[in-house]
Amino acid sequence: MFSAEVECEPPNNVLSKFEGAMKWRNESYSLDNDKVLLRGCVLRNTDWCFGLVLFAGRDTKLMMNGGKAKFKRTRIDELTNVLIIGVSNQSVNQYVEFRQQGPYKQK
């Protein structure tokens, strides 16, 4: 079983910098940008390696650096919205006009 203690900076969005240290078996090993793989990276040309997940989910540097995504709409979406609003307004106007005329007159 692997048991170590890691001291590092708190989660942040700076991709170009990472500072920390890992204490294992009474020795200290530095953790810096050269020893960090960001989310989605692929390690190649090696038979094996040890890995340690420091931050996961929304705490990853890439997730914090992403910002909010802008919702994109097509022209058809915009046209459909305008048409729906226009039809709704027309329906409301007809209903108000009908209500102002009073009840049906029966013969």
N, C-alpha and C positions, 0 to 999 in steps of 0.2 A: 504494500500500500504506500502511496506517495503522500507525504504530509509536509507542507511547507507554509510559510507565512509570507504574504505579499503586502507591501506598503507601496501605494502609488497615488497619483493625483486623482481627484474625483472625476466622474464622467464629464466630458466637455466636447465641444465641436471642432477643436483644432486638430486637423488631420496630420499636420507636419511635425507634431511634437508629442512625445510621450516620455514620462519620467517615472521610474519606480525601482523597487528592489525586491528580490525574493530571498528569504532566509531559509536555507535547507541544510540540515546536518551541520549546524553551527558555522556555516559559510554563507556569505552574502553574494548574490549575483545581480548585476545591474540589469534593469529592463529599460530599453530605450526603443526608438523608432526602428533600429536595425533588427530588433528581435520581436517585432510585433507584426502580425498579419491582420489586416482589417477584414471585416465581413465580406465574403464573396471571393476572397483571394484563393489561389490554388498553389499548393506547394508541389514542385516537380523535381525530378531527378534525385530522389532520395529514397532509401529503402525504409527508413522509419524516422520518427521524431516524437518528442513529447510535446503535448500542448496543454495550455491552461486558458480557460475562458475567464476573462476579467470582468467584462460588462456584457450583458445580453439584453435583447429586446430594445426598448426605447432608449436605453443608456448607451448604446453603441455610438461611436463617433460618427459613423455614416448616417445613422438615423437622426442624430442631433444636428447634423450639418445640412440635412435635406430641406428644412423649412416646410411650409405648407404647400401642398399641391393645388394649383389652380384648376378648377373644374372647367373643362373645355366643352363648348357647345358648337354644334354644327349650325349651318344656316337654316337647315330644315327644322331643327329644334327651335330656333328663334322665330321662324315663320309660324310654326305650330303654336307657340305661346301667344303670339300676336293674334292669330285667328281665334284661339280659344277665348282670349280676353274680349275680342270684338263680338263674338257670338254671345258670350255671357252678358255683356253690356246691352246688346240688342234685346235679349230675353228679359232682362230686368226692366228695361224701358217699356217693353210691351206689357209686362205684368203691371207696372205702375199705372200705365195708361188705362188698362182694363179695370183696375181697382178704382180709378177716379171716375169712371163712367157709371159705376153703381152696379146693383144686381141685375141679372137678366130680367127682361120684361117678358112675361108669358102672355100669349094670346088666348 
